[in-house]
Every structure is written in C-alpha cells, then in structure tokens.
C-alpha cells in the first residue's frame, strides 16, 4: 500500500516528466522553424483557441494540403 508521501512523490515525478517532455517538444519545433513562424503559430493559437503550437501547425498543414486537392484533380484530368 502506498503512503501519502509516496503518492505525492509520484505526482511530482510525473509533473517533472511532463514538463521535460513539453520543453523538449518546444525546443525541437523552435529548432526547425524560424522565430517569425513561431510567433505566427502563437498568434493563431491564441485567436483560434488551439491547445498548443503543434495543433496550430497541424491546422495549417490541413488547410494547405486540402485546399490544393481540387486544383490537382483538375490538372490530372485535363
């Protein structure tokens, strides 16, 4: 049986692991994308209510790739 101290320690440990994972994810994105694009993603996140930058980036990709579907289909069928 776990004591309250054990449970509190485990909760703190999990919190530290999540914080490290978030920091690593942000560092990876910041390393791949210029500062201007990070600022644009942050603005989009704030305006449209995305949970994080990756959700905003996923939305950008969906809009970009889905928008061109009709254009590609017409070019192929022509």
Secondary structure by P-SEA (a helix, b strand, c coil): cccaaaaaaaaaaaaaaaaaaaaaaaaaaaacccaaaaaaaaaaaaaaccccaaaaaaaaaaaaaaaaaaaaaaaaac
